Amino acid sequence: MTSPESTAIRVRGLRKAFGRKEALAGLDFAVPDGAVAGFLGPNGAGKTTTLRLLLGLAPADTGEMEMLGEPMPGGRVPVLERTGALVEKPSFLDHFSGFDNLWWFGSLNRPVTRERVGEVLGRVGLTEAAGQSFGTYSTGMKQRLGVAYAILHRPRLLILDEPTNGMDPQGRVQMRDLLREIHAAEGSTIFLSSHLLDEVQRLCDYVVIVDHGKTVREGYVGEILQSGQETWEVRVADGQQERAAGLLLAQPGVLSCRSGPRGLEIRLQPGQSAEVNRVLVGAGVPVVALIPHEASLEETFIALTDTEGETGHGNRPVPGAGVDSGAKARPPEPGGRS
């Protein structure tokens, strides 16, 4: 797909290696200005590394990066003044309350009012826990506080690495609603990585899919789903399913075939459903039903990356090199380290 003309993020030929391991192998993509964009890929595909390079938390080996129209890392200072970010685990002071952490670290570079701190705590659902020490927070609560810090100064660009990590289903819905609200109210571009593909499909209008350090697909979600493979459910007469599977797997237009709860679930190249029916009937296998399934981002992801490790039940991405959270003023770890 041709890159959008107006972009919030643009990456060209980005490469990064850690020793002999090449994390990024000539990565190219662009995120449209004003989009809610998902950044998808199997574990170790280079997502977190890319976010760290964009934020200037690690140097690229080669390649070009632009954010908000400025070259990176040269334009880092003015860009990060308009960028909020959360990369990997948020790191705050355990003995400070959630409120005091936000107010203290949020005031390091720019003024922030206590009213604004209270407002963002409310938006992420932490009003009742605002007075509790950060060390007592659950993983999901810590993640919420990290997101609150990222949106504190009303960023034009919001970069989030697994923002719903550690949250229960209700918390994920609330986070999705919050990001929609931020996008609608402030027009921020949102670029987020996630392994929860159903959440990405519900929230994002644009996606970048990477694998082995390269972009394998990018574009608007609707366009990607329409141009991908087709998924069908094939129901055949009792006792014929194994034979039907063998016949289907021998067809060049059938990309995969597996048993489902009611029949065979197959992925096809576009326009091959009639051929499937013809082959089965011609071989004497009665076809009870041939039912199309609506395309999903999960199916497209699996087809493009040849993996099932990121379908909503996978592990978190392999970390890049230990950065805890990214923004212009990253909260230091306890003990005075920054």
N, C-alpha and C positions, 0 to 999 in steps of 0.2 A: 504494500500500500504506500502511496506517496505521502511523505511527511506533511503534517499540517503546516500552513504558512505562519500562523501566529502561535508561538510555543512558549510555555513556561519553563520547560526543560528540553534540552537537545544534547544528545551524546553522539559522537562520531569516532569510530575506530578505537574505542576505549580498551586498553589492555592493562592487566595487573597480575603479577605472579608473586607467590609466596614460596621462595626457594624454587624448587623444580615444579611446583604445582601452579598451573595457569588458571587463575580464578576467572579472569575475563579475557576473552580471545577475540578482540575486535568488535566490541559491542556497539550497536547503532540503534537509536530509537529517539522519538520525540513525543513529548506530552503536550497536547493542545492547551493553550491558555484558557483557564476557566473550567477545565474538565475535572471530573472525579475519576482518576485513573488507577487501575489495579496493576500491580507488578507481581507477576506470577512465575513460578519455576520450581522444579524439584529441589529437594534439599541439596545444598552445595552448588546450586546453579550460578551463584554470583550476585544474588539480590542484595544481601546486606553489605557486601563489599561495594557494590555500586552506590548504595545510599551513602556510605561512609566517604567515598571519593567525592561525590557531589557536594557534601557538606564540608569538605576540606579536612576531614579527620584522618585521612591517609592520602599519600600522593599516588597518582596514576603513573604507570610506567610510560605509556604513550597514549595519544588520543586527545580529543577536544571535548570540552564540556561547556555548556551555557545554561545559566539559570536566570530567569527574569530579564533576558536580553543582555546579560553581562557574562564575559568569559570567566570561567572558574579554573583555578583558584584565584586569579588576579583580581576579580571583582568581589571577593569573598565578603569584605566588610559591608558594603552597601546592600549586597544580596541577602546576607544573613540577618540584617536588621529587619527585613521584610519576610523572613522565613521562620516558621516554627517547626521543630522536628523532635521525633522520638525514635531512636535507633537502639534496638535491643532493650535490656532491662533499664528502667529509670533508676537513678542513683541519687538518693537524698540523704539527709542526716537522720539517723534512726531516732535520736532523742528529741528532735523537733517535731512539732505537730504538723499535720498536713497543711494547715493554714500558714504556720510560720515558715515552713519550707518554701511554699509558693511566694510568700511576701518577701522573704529574705533573698532568695536567688533571683526572683523576678525583678528586684530593685537594684541588682548589681550594676547593670549597664544603663538602665532607663528607669525613670520614675514609674511607679505603679501604686495605685490607691488600694487601701484595704477593701474598699467597696468592690473594686474590680476583682480582687482575689476571691471575695465571697461569691461574686457572680459566677466565676468560672467553676468554683467548687460545686455550686448548685447545678450548673449545666452538666457536669459529669457525675452527679448523684452522690457527692461526698459531703453535703452540708452537715449531716448528723455526725460524720466522722472527722470533721474539720479539726476538732480539738484533740483527737487521739494522736499519739506519737506514731511516726511513720514506721517504726520497727514493729508495731502491732498490726500493721495492715496485712491483709491477705494479698496474694499475687494479683488478683483482679483489681483490688483497691489501689495497689501501687501503680498498676498500669493506668488506671483512671487519673491518678495524680500526675503521671507523666504526660498524659494527653492534655490535662488542664494547664500544665506548664507550657506545652507547645502552643496552645491557643491564647495564652495570657495577653500577648501584645497584638492581637488581631492580625495575624500574618496574612500576607497576600498568597504565600505558598506554604502548604502544610505537608510535611513528609513524615510518614508514620510506618514503622516496621512492626508488623503483627500487632496492631493496636488492640485487638480483642483477646490477646493471649491471657489465659488464666481466668477468663470470664465465663459465667454460666450462660445458658441460652438467653435468659432475660437480659443479662448485662450486654450481650452481643447485640440484641435488638435495640437497646437503649443507645449503645455507641453508634450503631448505624443511623438511628434517628438524629443523634447529635451531629454527626458529620453532614447529614443532609441539611440540617438546620444551619450549620456554619456556611455551607456552600450557598444556600439560598439567600441567607441574610447578608453575607459579606462578599460573595463572589469569589471566594478563595479557590485557587487550584489545589486539589488534594491528590497526592501521589502516595499510595499505600501498598505495602506488600502484605500478602495473606496466603495461608494455605486453605482457608475456608472458602471454597469456590462458589458455594451457593450464596454466601454473604456478598462476595464480590459481584456476582451476577445481579443481585438485588440492588446494590449500591452504585456500582461504577457504570459509566457510559463509555469508557475507553479502557483497553487493557494492553499491556506489554508482556509477552510470554517469552521467557528466556530459558535456555538449556545449555549446559556446558559452556557458559560464559558468552553465548551468542544469542541474539534475538531470533526466535523462530517464527514469531507472528506478532504483529501489532495492528491495532485499528479499533474502530468503534464496535462495541459488543454486538449490536444487531447485525452488522455487516459480517463479522466473523462467524456468528452462528448460522447465518444464511448460506455462507459459502463453504461450510465444513461438510463432513460426512453425514449421511443420513443414518438414523437409528430406527430399527423396526423390531416389532415382536412378531414371531412366526409361531402360530399354533397349528399343530398337525394332529392327525388321528392317534389314538392311544397305541403305544408300542412302536411308533414310527419316529420318535424324536432322535434317537441315536443315528438312524439311517439318514434322516434329514440333515443332521449336523454334518455328517460326512460328505454328503452331496454339496452342501453349501460351501464348506471350506475348500472344496476343489474349484470353486468359481473365482475367476480373477477379480470380479467386482465386489466380492465379499471380503471385508478387511478383518473381521473378527466374528466369532460365534461362540456364545456361551449359554448355559442353561439359566433360565430365569424362573420366577415363581409360577408362571403359567405357561411358559413355552420357551422358545429359543430367542435370545436377544442378539441381534446381528447389527454390525456397522457396515454400511455400504458406501461405495462411491455414488455420487448423485445420479439419480435416474435409473438405478439398477433393480428397483423393486419388482417391476414386471418380469424381468429375466429370472429373478428368484422364484416367482410363482410358476413360470413356465418350466423351469428345470425340475422343480419338485413334482408338479403334476405329470410331466412327461415321464418321470421315473416311477410313477405309480404311487406317490406319497400324497394322500389326501390332505389338502390345505384347509384347515378349519377357519383360520383368520390370519390376515396380514395387516398389522396395526402399526401406523407410524407413531413415533414418539417425538415430542417436541425437543428440539436440540437444546443441549445444556452446555454451559461453559466447562463443566467437569469432563464431559465426553470429548469435547474439542481439545481440552488440555491433555488428556490421556493420549489422544491420537497424535498430537504434535510432539509430545515429549516421551512417548512410549513408556509411561510409568503410571502407577496407581498410588504413589506415595504421597500425593498432595491433594487428595479428594475430600478433605474435611476431617480426616482421622490421623493424619501424619504427624510427625514430630516438628518441632520448630526448626527453622533454617539453621544450617551450620554457621556459627558465628564467624565474622571476618577476622578481627584480630583484637577483640576484647574491649571495644568502645562500649560504654554503657548507655549514654543518651547523647543526642546531637542537637545542638542549637548554638546560637552565638555565645550564650553564657551557660555552658553545661554545668549542672550542679556537681560540685566536687564530691568525692567519696568521704566518708567519715575519717577523721584524723588529719584533715587539712590538705589532702592530695587533690589535685585538680586535673 
